[in-house]
């Protein structure tokens, strides 16, 4: 019985540990609030999910995504996109975007895989509201585009840093605004063109380049008891990321793409997925 609450406990423990560690090492109480808030939101969402609440994941998406977009991004003027990560990295500063990426997108996936994409991404929280929750066609071979956008973001920030602009902080802020507008526009357009809400995540998003390697070894993952599986294919049809969820192996097709949304688990008629 307690096993179903384990992911929630693990996530809360990880985020509170990070919060306290950063608070003490950086001597800034903001980190205590920031990571504790995110950890509590995700943990509450997971508890709501195991309680059968349909709105559980949406709650987490908007509680965390809106906080990061509105408060950290727009109000605090921190560029939390990948360009912000490159910028702070070039300064040798372990703060803001560099800490966020280290926790959520580089080392964190060893614990929760691509859970960020399913529960906290402020781009996906809007795309998931669109009408194409289930892909209408097989996954396309367009994943290489993400590596192009990844390299382009690095080249852009490198160029800006080398130019030694006097007002580069302001440039980074407007880059955050423009980047988000572009992400939403491209994401919505692709969703309608390909009839797939998550097309942007699969083919364009540069952040997935960080997420994929670590996600292969994630501690928290969905399992399939293949001895129970009746081969109905319902789980495959509802998976927004085209993951071969009816296989237990970590080498299953699109294994590193799972966003832990649990749609497959809800749909399975024999409870083979857990």
Secondary structure, 3 states (H helix, E strand, C coil): CHHHHHHHHHHHHHHHHHHHHHHHHHCCHHHHHHHHHHHHHHHHHHHHHHCCCCCHHHHHHHHHHHHHHHHHHHHCCCCCCHHHHHHHHHHCCCCCHHHHHHHHHHCCHHHHCCHHHHHCCCCHHHHCCCCCCCCCCCCCCCCCHHHHHHHHHHHHHHHHHHHCCCCHHHHHHHHHHHHHHHHHHHHHHHHHHHCCCCHHHHHCCCCHHHHHHHHCCCCCCCCECCCCCCCCCHHHHHCCCCCCCCCCCCCCCCHHHCCCCCHHHHHCCCCCEC
